[in-house]
Amino acid sequence: MSNAPINKAPINKASTNESSISEASQSSSNGLSDKQVQQVLLTLLLGGTVVSFSNSALNPAIPVFMSVFDVDIVMGGWVLNAYVLAMSVGLMLSGYLNKKFPFKHVYLAAIFGFMLGSVIGMLASSMSFVIIARAIQGLSGGLIIPLSIGMLYQIYPQQQHGRVMALWGIVIMMSLAFGPLVGAYLVEQFAWWTLFAITLPLSAAVMAMVWWLIPDMRSHDKKSPFDTIGFVSLLVWLLAMMVWLSTLKIDFTGGLLSSDGLFKIVILGLLSVGFLLSAMVWWAYERRQKYPLLNVRLFRNKTYLHSNIISISQTVGLMLCLLLLPVLIQDVMGESALWTGVVLMVATLVASITTHYAGKMVDKQGARGIGIVGIAISALSTLMLAWCLYQPTLWLLMLIMSVRGVGVGLAYLPTTTVGFSSLPKDSVTEGAALNNISRRIISTIFITLSTIYIDSRGAQLLAAGSSDGMASAIQEILVVIAVILLFTIPSACKLPRSL
């Protein structure tokens, strides 16, 4: 295998087929030894595990916090909203900090911040402190994820990006799979504060590994000024949007054609247009900046643009299915929460296995064919999920969610990997931040609007005499998700046939 920098040397197909992640140092443009590469990989995987595990274990426990601190669902929702908003801020800052300071220092600060959030949460005496703790953890997580992805793309050659990202995806998915089960066990057997405490030894281990094992790699660009105007304006926009969404209500039962209903529609439409126009103004401003907060000019890269369209739609579908599945199993079917964890775990394990093999395939044949097949499977399985609600059974749900896991494993990570690989190495961290913040903002909006629709539409159907109003509303949302997924097949057709 050639020792030339990967951005100049052609990919040797024969050696690509035989290469493994352990051989990455032979073509690493940073001159790291094989041992150093493995140490960095292990450290970043553990750091990503801490963030993903904490998030998946704690979010399902929101009702527990509401009960312990005697707050309503609006206040309880801010446990999630504060995390998402703060993580978006971390994603905004990650590109700038990665260029301004050494990777090691920024990553250490992020892990320390996550530990600080865990301590505050563990000692919280009110819901306000829990929300503050989650905000600190979200800010830190927003730095850790794009920094990790950017580093992996720097230390591994391009022909191994698929495999290393598959490994990253498997570890993250396994954390997401077992997090809810572990979190439920901790809350049931011990106390809510153990959800924060359990991450402290893991975070301390990551800090020690970063200090001793991560090389002092510095950015080549230290003169980039901070885009204060872009940062403050986007932060205000996000905060206003989340406050608005958390208070938004739509009353279908009162009649949309009544004077009151029409007035609410007009107000909703004006506010929606206002948010859209303000977002467009911010976008235009960022495009003109030499050193933008988020490098939206990366979307000029068509491969990166289409990979983001796919990853955003897959994230929306995945998050909505994960949100609606507990409702289906526990509220509609009347089964215990344990079955929710079992179905989610099986589906995530299937997605993890698929991701592993898809990562190897994308290194050899690109993501176009894999992406098309994965999108088709995830869309059709979503339609099957809607269909099975007429007579839902646990084994059928488990089967359909497993099939959907295959689709997600084929469509999501391979296409995202190709998108990142199409960027210059020094832009991957910015690309990862832009990808993550786009997915989180759009997913948050779509999930909030979907839950409002399900609640309002379900009430309307029940008032009309339907005995399964919520199930019918969920079916309608699932059909919409499937249609959105199918519309991204043209984007998969635009992806290159090989890395």
C-alpha positions in Angstrom: 0.0 0.0 0.0 1.3 3.4 -0.9 2.7 5.8 1.7 1.7 8.8 -0.4 -1.0 11.2 1.0 -4.4 9.8 0.2 -5.7 13.0 -1.4 -3.1 12.6 -4.1 -2.5 8.9 -4.5 -5.1 6.8 -6.4 -6.9 4.1 -4.5 -5.5 0.6 -5.2 -8.5 -1.6 -5.6 -6.6 -4.8 -5.0 -5.1 -3.6 -1.7 -8.4 -2.1 -0.7 -10.0 -5.5 -0.7 -7.4 -6.9 1.6 -6.8 -4.0 3.9 -8.1 -3.8 7.4 -8.5 -1.1 10.0 -5.5 -2.2 11.8 -3.4 -1.3 8.7 -4.5 2.3 8.7 -1.2 3.8 9.8 0.5 2.5 6.7 -1.2 5.2 4.7 -2.1 7.7 7.4 -1.4 11.2 6.3 -0.6 12.2 9.9 2.3 9.7 10.2 0.8 7.9 13.2 1.9 4.4 14.0 -0.5 1.4 13.9 -0.5 1.4 17.7 -1.3 5.1 17.9 -4.2 4.8 15.4 -5.7 1.9 17.4 -5.4 3.9 20.7 -7.1 6.9 19.1 -9.9 4.7 17.7 -10.5 3.0 21.1 -10.6 6.4 22.9 -13.0 8.0 20.5 -15.3 4.9 20.5 -15.5 5.0 24.3 -16.2 8.7 24.2 -19.0 8.3 21.7 -20.4 5.4 23.8 -20.6 7.6 26.9 -22.6 10.3 25.1 -25.0 7.9 23.3 -25.5 5.7 26.3 -26.3 8.6 28.6 -28.8 10.0 26.1 -30.6 6.8 25.4 -30.7 5.7 29.0 -32.0 9.1 30.4 -34.6 10.3 27.9 -37.0 7.4 28.5 -36.9 8.3 32.2 -38.5 11.8 31.7 -41.8 10.6 33.3 -39.8 9.6 36.4 -38.4 13.1 36.7 -41.8 14.5 36.3 -43.1 12.3 39.1 -40.1 12.9 41.5 -40.1 16.7 41.1 -43.9 17.1 40.6 -43.8 19.0 37.3 -46.0 18.9 34.2 -45.1 17.6 30.8 -44.1 21.0 29.5 -41.4 21.3 32.1 -40.5 17.6 31.7 -40.1 18.1 28.0 -37.3 20.6 28.6 -35.1 17.7 29.8 -35.0 16.8 26.1 -35.3 20.2 24.6 -32.5 21.7 26.7 -30.2 18.8 25.6 -31.1 19.2 21.9 -30.7 23.0 22.0 -27.4 22.9 23.9 -26.1 20.1 21.6 -26.9 22.3 18.6 -24.8 25.0 20.2 -21.9 22.6 20.7 -22.2 21.6 17.0 -22.0 25.2 16.0 -18.9 25.7 18.0 -17.1 22.5 17.1 -15.7 23.6 13.7 -14.3 26.8 15.0 -12.8 25.3 18.1 -11.3 22.5 16.1 -9.5 25.1 14.0 -8.5 27.4 16.8 -7.2 24.9 19.4 -5.5 21.5 19.4 -7.9 18.6 19.2 -6.7 17.1 22.4 -7.5 20.2 24.5 -11.0 20.7 23.0 -11.8 17.0 23.5 -10.6 17.0 27.1 -12.7 20.1 27.8 -15.8 18.5 26.2 -15.4 15.3 28.3 -14.8 17.3 31.5 -18.0 19.3 30.7 -20.0 16.1 30.3 -18.7 14.9 33.7 -19.6 18.2 35.3 -23.2 17.8 33.9 -23.3 14.3 35.4 -22.3 15.6 38.8 -24.9 18.5 38.7 -27.6 16.0 37.6 -26.7 13.5 40.3 -26.9 16.2 43.0 -30.0 18.0 41.6 -32.5 19.1 44.1 -35.1 20.4 41.6 -36.1 20.0 38.0 -34.3 23.2 37.1 -30.9 21.6 38.0 -31.7 18.5 36.0 -32.4 20.7 33.0 -29.2 22.6 33.6 -27.3 19.3 33.8 -28.7 18.1 30.6 -27.9 21.4 28.9 -24.2 21.1 29.9 -24.2 17.5 28.7 -25.8 18.4 25.4 -23.2 21.2 24.8 -20.4 18.7 25.5 -21.9 16.0 23.4 -22.3 18.5 20.5 -18.5 18.9 20.6 -17.6 15.3 21.1 -19.4 13.7 18.1 -18.2 15.9 15.2 -14.7 16.1 16.7 -14.6 12.3 16.9 -15.8 11.8 13.3 -13.4 14.5 12.0 -10.4 12.8 13.7 -11.3 9.3 12.4 -11.4 10.7 8.8 -8.0 12.3 9.4 -6.2 9.2 10.7 -7.7 6.6 8.3 -7.2 6.5 4.5 -10.2 7.1 2.3 -10.5 3.5 1.2 -11.1 2.5 4.9 -13.6 5.2 5.8 -16.6 2.9 5.2 -15.2 0.2 7.6 -14.2 2.6 10.4 -17.5 4.5 10.2 -19.4 1.1 10.3 -17.5 0.3 13.5 -18.4 3.7 14.9 -22.0 3.2 13.9 -22.1 -0.3 15.5 -20.8 1.0 18.8 -23.2 3.9 18.8 -26.1 1.7 17.9 -25.3 -0.8 20.6 -25.2 2.0 23.2 -28.6 3.2 21.9 -29.9 -0.4 22.0 -28.9 -1.3 25.6 -29.3 2.2 27.1 -33.1 2.1 27.7 -32.9 -1.3 29.3 -30.0 -0.4 31.6 -31.7 2.9 32.4 -35.0 1.2 33.3 -33.2 -1.2 35.5 -31.3 1.5 37.4 -34.4 3.6 38.0 -36.4 0.5 39.1 -33.7 -1.0 41.4 -31.9 2.0 42.7 -32.8 5.7 42.0 -33.1 8.3 39.3 -29.8 9.9 40.1 -27.9 6.7 39.2 -28.7 7.6 35.5 -26.1 10.4 35.9 -23.8 8.6 38.3 -23.2 5.7 36.0 -21.5 7.9 33.4 -18.9 9.3 35.8 -16.4 6.4 35.8 -16.7 6.0 32.0 -16.1 9.7 31.5 -13.1 9.6 33.8 -11.7 6.7 31.9 -12.1 8.6 28.6 -10.3 11.7 30.1 -7.4 9.5 31.2 -7.2 7.9 27.8 -7.3 11.2 26.0 -4.6 12.6 28.2 -2.2 9.7 27.7 -3.1 8.2 24.3 -4.2 11.0 22.0 -1.3 12.7 20.1 -1.1 16.5 20.2 -2.4 17.2 16.7 -2.9 20.8 15.9 -5.0 22.5 13.2 -3.4 24.3 10.3 -5.8 27.2 10.5 -5.6 29.2 13.7 -6.6 32.6 12.3 -10.3 32.0 11.7 -12.3 34.6 13.6 -15.5 33.6 15.4 -18.8 34.4 13.6 -20.5 36.1 16.6 -23.4 37.5 14.6 -24.1 34.1 13.1 -23.8 32.3 16.4 -26.1 34.7 18.4 -28.7 34.9 15.6 -29.0 31.1 15.2 -29.1 30.6 19.0 -31.9 33.1 19.3 -33.7 31.4 16.4 -33.4 28.0 17.9 -34.5 29.1 21.3 -37.5 31.0 19.9 -38.5 28.0 17.7 -38.3 25.5 20.6 -40.3 27.7 23.0 -42.9 28.1 20.2 -43.0 24.4 19.5 -43.3 23.5 23.1 -46.4 25.6 23.5 -48.0 24.9 20.1 -51.5 23.4 20.2 -53.8 22.5 17.3 -57.5 21.8 18.1 -59.1 19.7 15.4 -62.2 19.1 17.5 -63.3 22.7 17.4 -63.5 22.7 13.6 -60.8 24.2 11.3 -63.4 26.3 9.3 -64.8 28.1 12.3 -63.7 31.7 12.9 -61.6 30.6 15.8 -60.1 27.8 13.8 -59.3 30.0 10.8 -57.7 32.6 13.1 -55.4 29.9 14.6 -54.4 28.7 11.1 -53.5 32.2 10.0 -51.4 32.8 13.1 -49.7 29.4 12.7 -49.0 30.2 9.0 -47.6 33.6 9.7 -45.3 32.3 12.5 -44.1 29.5 10.2 -43.4 31.9 7.4 -41.6 34.1 9.8 -39.3 31.3 11.0 -38.7 30.2 7.5 -37.8 33.7 6.2 -35.5 34.4 9.2 -33.7 31.1 8.5 -33.3 32.0 4.9 -31.8 35.4 5.8 -29.4 33.7 8.2 -28.4 31.1 5.5 -27.7 33.9 3.0 -25.6 35.7 5.6 -23.5 32.6 6.4 -22.9 31.9 2.7 -21.2 35.4 2.3 -18.9 34.9 5.3 -15.3 34.0 4.8 -15.3 32.3 8.2 -18.9 31.2 8.8 -20.3 29.6 12.0 -21.6 26.7 10.0 -20.0 26.2 6.5 -23.2 26.0 4.5 -21.1 26.4 1.4 -20.3 22.7 1.8 -23.7 22.0 0.3 -22.3 23.1 -3.0 -20.7 19.6 -3.0 -23.5 17.6 -4.6 -22.4 14.3 -3.1 -22.4 15.8 0.4 -25.8 17.5 -0.2 -27.6 14.4 -1.4 -26.0 12.3 1.4 -27.4 14.8 3.9 -30.9 14.7 2.4 -30.9 10.9 2.9 -29.4 11.0 6.4 -32.0 13.7 7.5 -34.9 11.7 6.2 -33.6 8.5 7.7 -33.1 10.3 11.1 -36.7 11.6 11.0 -38.1 8.2 10.2 -35.9 6.5 12.9 -36.7 9.0 15.6 -40.4 8.9 15.0 -40.5 5.1 14.9 -38.6 5.0 18.2 -41.0 7.6 19.7 -44.2 5.9 18.4 -43.2 2.3 19.2 -43.6 2.6 23.0 -47.0 4.2 22.4 -48.1 1.4 20.2 -46.9 -1.4 22.5 -47.9 0.1 25.8 -50.9 2.3 25.1 -52.5 0.7 22.1 -51.6 -2.9 22.7 -51.6 -2.7 26.5 -48.2 -4.6 26.9 -45.5 -3.9 29.4 -42.6 -1.5 28.9 -40.3 -4.5 29.0 -41.6 -5.6 25.6 -40.8 -2.1 24.2 -37.2 -2.5 25.3 -37.0 -6.0 23.8 -38.4 -4.9 20.4 -36.1 -1.8 20.3 -33.1 -3.9 21.2 -33.7 -6.5 18.6 -34.3 -3.9 15.9 -31.1 -2.0 16.8 -29.0 -5.1 16.9 -30.2 -6.0 13.4 -29.3 -2.5 12.3 -25.9 -2.8 13.9 -25.1 -6.1 12.1 -26.3 -4.6 8.8 -24.2 -1.5 9.3 -21.1 -3.7 9.8 -21.5 -5.5 6.5 -22.7 -2.3 4.7 -19.5 -0.6 5.8 -17.4 -3.3 4.1 -19.6 -3.1 1.0 -19.4 0.7 0.6 -15.6 0.5 0.6 -15.7 -1.8 -2.5 -18.7 -0.6 -4.5 -19.8 2.8 -3.2 -23.1 3.8 -1.7 -25.4 4.3 -4.7 -26.8 0.8 -5.0 -26.7 0.1 -1.2 -28.5 3.4 -0.5 -31.3 2.8 -3.0 -32.0 -0.7 -1.6 -31.8 0.6 2.0 -34.2 3.5 1.3 -36.7 1.1 -0.4 -36.6 -1.4 2.5 -37.0 1.3 5.2 -39.9 2.9 3.3 -41.7 -0.3 2.6 -41.2 -1.6 6.2 -42.6 1.7 7.5 -45.7 1.1 5.4 -45.9 -2.5 6.8 -45.7 -1.0 10.3 -48.7 1.2 9.5 -50.6 -1.8 8.0 -50.0 -4.0 11.0 -51.7 -1.6 13.4 -55.0 -3.0 12.2 -54.2 -6.2 14.2 -50.9 -5.6 16.0 -49.0 -8.5 17.5 -45.6 -8.4 19.3 -43.9 -10.9 17.0 -45.1 -9.0 13.9 -43.9 -5.7 15.3 -40.5 -7.3 16.1 -40.3 -8.7 12.6 -41.2 -5.5 10.8 -38.8 -3.4 13.0 -36.0 -5.9 12.3 -36.6 -5.5 8.6 -36.6 -1.8 9.0 -33.3 -2.1 10.9 -31.9 -3.7 7.8 -33.0 -0.7 5.7 -31.6 1.8 8.1 -28.3 -0.1 8.3 -28.0 0.0 4.5 -29.2 3.5 3.8 -28.0 5.7 6.6 -24.3 5.2 7.4 -23.0 4.2 3.9 -24.5 7.3 2.3 -23.3 9.5 5.2 -19.8 8.0 4.9 -19.6 8.8 1.1 -20.8 12.3 1.8 -18.0 13.0 4.4 -15.4 11.3 2.1 -16.3 13.7 -0.7 -15.1 16.6 1.5 -11.5 17.7 2.1 -10.1 16.2 5.2 -9.8 19.5 7.0 -13.5 20.1 6.3 -14.9 16.8 7.7 -15.4 18.2 11.2 -17.4 21.1 9.8 -19.3 18.7 7.6 -20.1 16.5 10.5 -21.3 19.4 12.6 -23.5 20.7 9.7 -24.9 17.2 9.1 -25.7 16.7 12.8 -27.3 20.1 13.5 -29.4 19.8 10.3 -30.6 16.4 11.3 -31.4 17.5 14.9 -33.2 20.7 14.0 -35.4 19.2 11.3 -36.1 16.0 13.4 -37.1 18.1 16.4 -39.5 20.2 14.3 -41.0 17.1 12.6 -41.3 15.1 15.7 -43.0 17.9 17.6 -45.4 18.6 14.8 -46.2 14.9 14.5 -46.9 14.4 18.1 -49.2 17.5 18.1 -51.0 16.1 15.1 -51.4 12.6 16.6 -52.8 14.1 19.8 -55.2 16.4 18.1 -56.2 14.1 15.3 -56.7 11.2 17.8 -59.0 13.4 19.9 -61.0 14.3 16.8 -61.4 10.7 15.7 -62.4 9.7 19.3 -65.0 12.5 19.3 -66.3 11.2 16.0 -66.9 7.7 17.6 -63.7 5.9 16.6 -62.4 3.5 19.2 -58.8 3.6 17.9 -58.3 7.3 17.2 -54.6 7.3 18.3 -53.7 4.2 16.3 -55.3 5.7 13.2 -53.4 9.0 13.6 -50.2 7.1 14.0 -50.9 5.2 10.8 -51.3 8.5 8.9 -47.9 9.7 10.2 -46.2 6.5 9.3 -47.5 6.7 5.8 -46.2 10.3 5.5 -42.8 9.0 6.7 -42.7 6.3 4.1 -43.5 8.8 1.3 -40.8 11.1 2.5 -38.3 8.2 2.4 -39.3 7.2 -1.1 -38.7 10.7 -2.3 -35.0 10.5 -1.3 -34.3 7.7 -3.8 -33.3 10.2 -6.5 -30.7 11.6 -4.1 -29.3 8.1 -3.7 -29.1 7.8 -7.5 -26.9 10.9 -7.5 -24.2 9.4 -5.2 -21.0 8.1 -6.8 -20.6 4.4 -7.5 -17.4 4.2 -5.5 -15.4 6.1 -2.9 
